[in-house]
Amino acid sequence: MECPCLGRYSWLDFVFAVVGVCTFLFDVGSDVWVAREFYIHGELFWFSALLGFMLFSSVIVQMFSWSWIKHDSQLKDYDSQTEGRRVLLCGDPKRATLTAFLHVFQLGFFLRHISAIWLGFCVWWRGDGGSEYAVYLTHDLSLLRLIETFCESAPQLSLMIYIMLHTNHARTIQYVSAMASTTSIAWMVVDYHRSLRSFLPNANQQAWPSSMVYFLWNLLLIAPRVLTVALFTSVLPQYIAAHYLCLWLVFVLWAWLQGTDFMEGPVGEWLYRATIGSIWYFSWFNVAEGKTRWRSVIYHSFIITDSGILLFTWWWLRDPESTKSYYFFFLLFIPLSYLLGLLVKALYYCCFHPKHLKLEGLGKSGEDEMDAGVAQTASLQTDSAQPKVVSHRPQVVNNRMAKHVNNFYSTTVYPVAKTEKQDKNHDGLNTRCWFS
């Protein structure tokens, strides 16, 4: 079996790693500053809500991060360079204890950023080995940032819009901040999409025009959903938690019925399904093998129905006097934006997604990949006339990204590594050895 390896780490990857940690620190700093402003002005409810979103998101991200570190420490077949680099996040027992301590105090995500920067500096500037593992870390960071986006940034954006509606007053900077936050959420989706595609051998097929169209339809679908939730909250704030909980339970059940297989144990898998439930509250995310078109149709139909109910409830219970300047705009913008987003999404898969390219042995055409959503990736192309060269040197393969790619293509595009425990016991977790 051919085992392609991850791409080379470049100076651009290093720049993005530095920008990523700066963005992370700015995001935390801005959240703390806003929370402080709420506290100073005596707005304890909004202060508590903001801190709750921050803490909830941080705990979820730390749990994923630590679970992945524990799993990675069990992987075998690393080459000598990677084995040496792996100690950046775990390594000897003392360093493993320190890593666990930092995760408990919500610093594990920051540690990953610093580790990625340091390893990237060693690889790019000093010319040391470990390029594949540096790319490995950046893929994990991309997925963690996506989780943080929908567990913190999206709810916070709804809270910001709710405050603007509740007070019936907003400064220009608040409008700009809301639009910038919405754009940032949509861009994070694109960033993860490109990260997943860069995991594939033919990543150069993802052109920037294609990414821009991908960004546009995510922006057009996410923005009205966030706005609808904020509008509903402005008239029935006491029911928004119950609404979220009911939909979250439905989404978690749906993820379970789809038979997700992402984490390396039942506890981790239920954590993943719970997180998917939070993501689905705002945006579609494909999680299992098989045809995704009808899953996407079911999801969008459900969200359109739910958003319609929320929007009607707001219109029915709104204060006509305080909302007369903008209610018609919202009633027109929200459905048109979502409809336009679906049309742009269809346009993407018809014209910009390289679905006509075939992968030998893929077992399905690009048409079957329609509507794979946030993590959907483009079809692969291999040249069957070229001889397959089997390398006996272990390659670094990111199991998590490999599983996602395999799910989205319903085949083994990347064989997945086994842990030593799985290799001995064959415990049926559907992981695949990346060599044969």
C-alpha positions as CSV (number, residue, x, y, z in Angstrom):
1,M,0.0,0.0,0.0
2,E,1.3,3.4,-0.9
3,C,1.6,5.7,2.1
4,P,1.9,9.3,1.2
5,C,3.3,11.6,3.8
6,L,2.4,15.1,5.0
7,G,3.7,18.1,3.1
8,R,6.9,20.1,3.9
9,Y,6.8,22.8,6.5
10,S,7.4,26.2,4.8
11,W,8.1,29.8,6.0
12,L,4.5,30.6,5.3
13,D,3.4,27.9,7.7
14,F,5.7,29.5,10.3
15,V,4.2,32.9,9.7
16,F,0.7,31.6,10.1
17,A,1.7,29.9,13.3
18,V,3.0,33.2,14.7
19,V,-0.1,35.0,13.5
20,G,-2.3,32.3,15.1
21,V,-0.8,32.7,18.6
22,C,-1.1,36.5,18.3
23,T,-4.7,36.1,17.3
24,F,-5.3,33.8,20.2
25,L,-3.8,36.2,22.7
26,F,-5.7,39.1,21.2
27,D,-9.0,37.1,21.4
28,V,-8.5,36.2,25.0
29,G,-7.4,39.8,25.8
30,S,-10.4,41.3,24.1
31,D,-12.8,38.9,25.9
32,V,-11.3,39.8,29.2
33,W,-11.6,43.5,28.4
34,V,-15.3,43.2,27.4
35,A,-16.0,41.1,30.5
36,R,-14.3,43.8,32.7
37,E,-16.5,46.5,31.1
38,F,-19.6,44.5,31.9
39,Y,-18.5,44.1,35.5
40,I,-17.6,47.7,36.0
41,H,-21.0,48.9,34.6
42,G,-22.8,46.4,36.9
43,E,-24.1,44.2,34.1
44,L,-23.5,41.0,36.0
45,F,-25.7,38.8,33.8
46,W,-23.9,39.6,30.6
47,F,-20.6,39.4,32.5
48,S,-21.5,35.9,33.7
49,A,-22.7,34.8,30.3
50,L,-19.5,36.0,28.6
51,L,-17.3,34.2,31.2
52,G,-19.4,31.1,30.8
53,F,-18.9,31.0,27.1
54,M,-15.1,31.5,27.6
55,L,-14.8,28.8,30.3
56,F,-17.0,26.3,28.4
57,S,-15.1,26.6,25.2
58,S,-11.7,26.5,27.0
59,V,-12.6,23.3,28.9
60,I,-13.8,21.6,25.7
61,V,-10.7,22.5,23.8
62,Q,-8.4,21.4,26.7
63,M,-10.2,18.1,26.9
64,F,-9.7,17.4,23.2
65,S,-6.1,18.6,23.3
66,W,-5.1,16.4,26.3
67,S,-7.0,13.4,24.8
68,W,-5.0,13.7,21.6
69,I,-1.7,14.1,23.4
70,K,-2.4,10.9,25.4
71,H,-3.3,9.1,22.2
72,D,-0.3,10.4,20.3
73,S,2.1,9.2,23.0
74,Q,0.9,5.6,22.3
75,L,1.5,5.7,18.6
76,K,4.3,3.6,17.4
77,D,6.4,3.5,14.2
78,Y,7.7,7.1,14.4
79,D,11.0,7.7,12.9
80,S,13.9,9.0,15.1
81,Q,13.4,12.6,14.2
82,T,9.7,12.6,15.1
83,E,10.3,10.7,18.3
84,G,12.6,13.4,19.3
85,R,10.1,16.1,18.4
86,R,7.2,14.5,20.2
87,V,8.6,15.5,23.6
88,L,7.6,19.1,22.9
89,L,4.1,18.2,24.1
90,C,4.6,15.2,26.3
91,G,7.9,13.3,26.4
92,D,9.3,12.1,29.7
93,P,7.0,11.6,32.8
94,K,8.0,14.9,34.4
95,R,7.1,16.8,31.2
96,A,3.9,14.8,30.8
97,T,2.9,15.9,34.3
98,L,3.6,19.5,33.5
99,T,1.6,19.2,30.3
100,A,-1.3,17.8,32.2
101,F,-1.0,20.6,34.8
102,L,-1.1,23.3,32.1
103,H,-4.2,21.7,30.6
104,V,-6.0,21.7,34.0
105,F,-5.3,25.4,34.2
106,Q,-6.6,26.0,30.7
107,L,-3.2,26.6,29.2
108,G,-2.9,23.5,27.0
109,F,-4.1,25.3,23.8
110,F,-1.6,28.1,24.4
111,L,1.1,25.4,24.9
112,R,0.2,23.9,21.5
113,H,0.6,27.2,19.8
114,I,4.0,27.8,21.4
115,S,5.1,24.2,20.6
116,A,4.1,24.7,16.9
117,I,6.0,28.0,16.8
118,W,9.1,26.5,18.3
119,L,9.1,23.4,16.2
120,G,8.4,25.5,13.1
121,F,11.3,27.8,13.9
122,C,13.6,24.7,14.3
123,V,12.5,23.3,11.0
124,W,12.3,26.4,8.9
125,W,15.0,28.6,10.3
126,R,17.5,26.2,11.7
127,G,17.0,23.4,9.2
128,D,16.4,20.7,11.7
129,G,14.3,17.6,11.0
130,G,10.7,17.1,12.0
131,S,9.0,19.0,9.1
132,E,6.2,16.4,8.9
133,Y,5.5,16.6,12.7
134,A,5.4,20.4,12.4
135,V,2.6,20.1,9.8
136,Y,1.0,17.5,12.1
137,L,0.7,20.0,14.9
138,T,-0.7,22.7,12.6
139,H,-3.5,20.4,11.5
140,D,-4.4,19.7,15.2
141,L,-4.4,23.5,15.9
142,S,-6.7,24.1,12.9
143,L,-9.3,21.6,14.3
144,L,-9.0,23.0,17.8
145,R,-9.6,26.5,16.5
146,L,-12.7,25.4,14.7
147,I,-14.0,23.8,17.9
148,E,-13.3,27.0,19.8
149,T,-15.0,29.1,17.1
150,F,-18.4,27.4,17.4
151,C,-18.2,26.8,21.2
152,E,-17.2,30.4,22.0
153,S,-17.1,32.9,19.2
154,A,-20.5,32.1,17.6
155,P,-22.4,32.2,21.0
156,Q,-20.5,35.4,21.9
157,L,-21.5,37.0,18.6
158,S,-25.2,36.1,19.3
159,L,-24.8,37.7,22.8
160,M,-23.3,40.9,21.3
161,I,-26.2,41.2,18.8
162,Y,-28.7,40.5,21.6
163,I,-27.2,43.3,23.8
164,M,-27.5,45.7,20.8
165,L,-31.1,44.7,20.3
166,H,-31.9,44.8,24.0
167,T,-30.5,48.2,24.6
168,N,-31.8,49.5,21.2
169,H,-28.6,51.3,20.8
170,A,-25.3,50.5,19.2
171,R,-22.2,52.5,18.2
172,T,-20.6,52.2,14.8
173,I,-17.7,50.2,16.4
174,Q,-20.2,47.6,17.6
175,Y,-21.6,47.1,14.1
176,V,-18.1,46.8,12.7
177,S,-17.2,44.4,15.5
178,A,-20.2,42.2,14.8
179,M,-19.5,42.1,11.1
180,A,-15.8,41.3,11.7
181,S,-16.7,38.5,14.1
182,T,-19.1,36.9,11.6
183,T,-16.4,37.1,8.9
184,S,-13.9,35.6,11.3
185,I,-16.2,32.7,12.0
186,A,-16.7,32.0,8.3
187,W,-13.0,32.3,7.6
188,M,-12.2,29.8,10.3
189,V,-14.4,27.3,8.5
190,V,-12.4,28.0,5.3
191,D,-9.1,27.7,7.2
192,Y,-10.0,24.3,8.5
193,H,-11.2,23.3,5.0
194,R,-7.9,24.3,3.5
195,S,-6.0,22.6,6.3
196,L,-7.8,19.4,5.6
197,R,-7.2,19.7,1.9
198,S,-3.5,20.3,2.5
199,F,-3.4,16.9,4.1
200,L,-4.2,15.4,0.7
201,P,-1.5,14.7,-1.9
202,N,-2.9,17.1,-4.5
203,A,-3.6,20.0,-2.2
204,N,-2.5,22.4,-5.0
205,Q,-5.9,21.8,-6.6
206,Q,-7.6,24.0,-4.0
207,A,-7.3,27.4,-5.7
208,W,-8.0,30.7,-3.9
209,P,-11.0,31.6,-6.0
210,S,-12.5,28.3,-4.9
211,S,-11.8,29.1,-1.2
212,M,-13.4,32.5,-1.6
213,V,-16.6,31.0,-2.9
214,Y,-16.4,28.5,-0.1
215,F,-16.0,31.4,2.4
216,L,-18.9,33.3,0.8
217,W,-21.5,30.5,1.2
218,N,-20.5,29.8,4.8
219,L,-20.8,33.5,5.6
220,L,-24.2,33.7,4.0
221,L,-25.4,30.6,5.9
222,I,-23.8,31.3,9.3
223,A,-24.7,35.1,9.6
224,P,-28.5,34.7,9.4
225,R,-28.4,31.7,11.8
226,V,-26.5,33.8,14.4
227,L,-28.8,36.8,13.9
228,T,-32.0,34.7,14.2
229,V,-30.8,33.3,17.5
230,A,-30.1,36.8,18.8
231,L,-33.5,38.1,17.7
232,F,-35.3,35.2,19.5
233,T,-33.2,35.9,22.6
234,S,-34.2,39.5,22.5
235,V,-37.9,38.7,23.1
236,L,-37.7,35.4,25.1
237,P,-34.3,35.4,26.8
238,Q,-35.5,32.9,29.4
239,Y,-36.1,30.2,26.7
240,I,-32.9,30.4,24.6
241,A,-31.1,27.9,26.9
242,A,-34.0,25.4,26.7
243,H,-34.0,25.9,22.9
244,Y,-30.3,25.2,22.6
245,L,-30.5,22.2,24.9
246,C,-33.4,20.6,23.0
247,L,-31.6,21.1,19.6
248,W,-28.3,20.0,21.1
249,L,-29.8,16.7,22.3
250,V,-31.4,16.1,18.9
251,F,-28.0,16.7,17.2
252,V,-26.1,14.5,19.6
253,L,-28.6,11.7,19.0
254,W,-28.2,12.2,15.2
255,A,-24.4,12.1,15.5
256,W,-24.7,8.8,17.4
257,L,-27.0,7.3,14.9
258,Q,-24.5,8.1,12.1
259,G,-22.0,6.0,13.9
260,T,-19.2,8.5,14.3
261,D,-15.7,7.1,14.7
262,F,-13.3,9.9,15.4
263,M,-11.8,9.6,18.9
264,E,-10.0,6.6,20.4
265,G,-12.5,5.5,23.0
266,P,-16.2,5.7,24.0
267,V,-15.7,8.7,26.4
268,G,-13.8,10.7,23.8
269,E,-16.3,9.8,21.1
270,W,-19.2,11.1,23.2
271,L,-17.3,14.3,23.8
272,Y,-16.8,14.6,20.1
273,R,-20.6,14.0,19.4
274,A,-21.5,16.6,22.1
275,T,-19.2,19.1,20.4
276,I,-20.7,18.3,17.0
277,G,-24.1,19.1,18.5
278,S,-22.8,22.6,19.4
279,I,-21.3,23.1,15.9
280,W,-24.5,21.9,14.2
281,Y,-26.5,24.5,16.1
282,F,-24.8,27.1,13.9
283,S,-23.4,25.3,10.9
284,W,-23.3,21.9,9.0
285,F,-20.3,19.6,9.6
286,N,-20.0,16.1,8.1
287,V,-19.0,13.4,10.6
288,A,-19.5,10.0,9.1
289,E,-18.9,7.9,6.0
290,G,-21.5,7.5,3.2
291,K,-23.4,9.8,1.0
292,T,-23.8,13.2,2.5
293,R,-26.2,14.9,0.1
294,W,-29.3,13.8,1.9
295,R,-27.8,14.4,5.4
296,S,-27.1,18.0,4.3
297,V,-30.7,18.3,2.9
298,I,-32.1,17.0,6.2
299,Y,-29.9,19.4,8.2
300,H,-30.7,22.5,6.2
301,S,-34.4,21.7,6.1
302,F,-34.4,21.4,9.9
303,I,-32.4,24.6,10.4
304,I,-34.7,26.5,8.0
305,T,-37.7,25.3,9.9
306,D,-36.2,26.1,13.3
307,S,-35.0,29.5,12.2
308,G,-38.3,30.3,10.6
309,I,-40.0,29.5,14.0
310,L,-37.5,31.7,15.8
311,L,-37.9,34.6,13.4
312,F,-41.7,34.4,13.5
313,T,-41.7,34.3,17.3
314,W,-39.5,37.5,17.4
315,W,-41.8,39.3,14.9
316,W,-44.9,38.3,16.8
317,L,-43.5,39.4,20.3
318,R,-41.4,42.3,19.3
319,D,-42.0,45.9,20.4
320,P,-43.3,47.6,17.2
321,E,-42.1,51.0,18.3
322,S,-38.5,50.1,19.1
323,T,-38.1,47.8,16.1
324,K,-39.8,49.8,13.4
325,S,-36.6,51.1,12.0
326,Y,-35.1,47.6,11.2
327,Y,-37.7,44.9,11.5
328,F,-38.5,44.8,7.8
329,F,-34.8,44.6,7.0
330,F,-34.3,41.6,9.2
331,L,-37.4,39.9,7.8
332,L,-36.1,40.3,4.3
333,F,-32.3,39.8,4.9
334,I,-32.4,36.5,6.9
335,P,-34.4,34.3,4.5
336,L,-32.7,35.8,1.4
337,S,-29.2,35.4,2.9
338,Y,-29.8,31.8,3.7
339,L,-31.4,31.1,0.3
340,L,-28.5,32.9,-1.4
341,G,-26.0,30.9,0.7
342,L,-27.6,27.6,-0.4
343,L,-27.4,28.8,-4.1
344,V,-23.7,29.8,-3.7
345,K,-23.0,26.4,-2.1
346,A,-24.6,24.6,-5.0
347,L,-22.6,26.9,-7.4
348,Y,-19.4,25.9,-5.6
349,Y,-20.0,22.2,-6.1
350,C,-21.1,22.7,-9.6
351,C,-18.4,25.0,-10.9
352,F,-15.6,25.5,-8.3
353,H,-15.3,22.1,-6.6
354,P,-13.0,19.8,-8.7
355,K,-15.5,17.0,-8.4
356,H,-15.0,15.7,-11.9
357,L,-11.5,14.5,-11.0
358,K,-11.5,10.8,-10.2
359,L,-9.6,8.9,-7.6
360,E,-8.7,5.4,-8.6
361,G,-10.4,3.0,-6.3
362,L,-12.5,5.8,-4.7
363,G,-15.7,4.0,-5.4
364,K,-17.8,7.1,-6.0
365,S,-17.8,10.2,-8.1
366,G,-17.5,13.7,-7.0
367,E,-21.2,14.1,-7.5
368,D,-21.7,11.8,-4.4
369,E,-19.7,14.2,-2.4
370,M,-22.2,17.1,-2.8
371,D,-23.0,19.0,0.3
372,A,-20.3,17.5,2.5
373,G,-20.3,20.8,4.4
374,V,-17.6,22.4,6.4
375,A,-15.1,19.6,6.3
376,Q,-15.9,18.3,2.8
377,T,-12.9,18.1,0.6
378,A,-12.4,17.9,-3.1
379,S,-11.8,14.7,-5.1
380,L,-8.3,13.2,-5.4
381,Q,-6.6,12.4,-8.7
382,T,-4.0,9.7,-9.0
383,D,-2.1,8.4,-12.0
384,S,-2.6,4.7,-12.2
385,A,0.0,4.4,-14.9
386,Q,2.7,5.5,-12.4
387,P,4.3,2.7,-10.4
388,K,3.6,2.6,-6.7
389,V,6.7,3.0,-4.6
390,V,6.4,1.4,-1.3
391,S,8.5,3.1,1.4
392,H,9.5,1.0,4.5
393,R,10.3,4.1,6.5
394,P,7.4,5.1,8.8
395,Q,5.7,8.3,7.8
396,V,3.9,10.7,10.1
397,V,0.2,10.5,9.5
398,N,-2.3,12.6,11.5
399,N,-4.8,10.0,12.5
400,R,-7.5,12.6,13.3
401,M,-7.3,14.3,9.9
402,A,-6.9,10.9,8.2
403,K,-10.1,9.7,9.7
404,H,-11.9,12.8,8.6
405,V,-10.6,12.4,5.1
406,N,-11.6,8.8,5.1
407,N,-15.1,9.6,6.3
408,F,-15.7,12.3,3.7
409,Y,-14.5,10.1,0.9
410,S,-16.1,6.9,2.3
411,T,-12.9,5.1,1.6
412,T,-9.3,4.7,2.9
413,V,-7.7,7.7,1.2
414,Y,-5.2,7.7,4.1
415,P,-4.6,4.5,6.1
416,V,-4.8,5.3,9.8
417,A,-2.2,4.3,12.3
418,K,-2.8,2.0,15.2
419,T,-1.8,2.5,18.8
420,E,0.2,-0.3,20.4
421,K,-2.9,-1.3,22.4
422,Q,-5.1,-1.6,19.3
423,D,-2.4,-3.4,17.4
424,K,-2.2,-6.1,20.1
425,N,-5.8,-6.5,20.9
426,H,-7.5,-5.6,17.6
427,D,-10.3,-4.0,19.6
428,G,-12.4,-3.1,16.6
429,L,-12.2,0.7,16.8
430,N,-12.1,0.9,13.0
431,T,-8.6,2.3,12.9
432,R,-6.4,1.2,10.0
433,C,-2.7,0.5,10.0
434,W,-1.0,2.9,7.6
435,F,1.4,0.2,6.4
436,S,0.9,-3.2,4.9
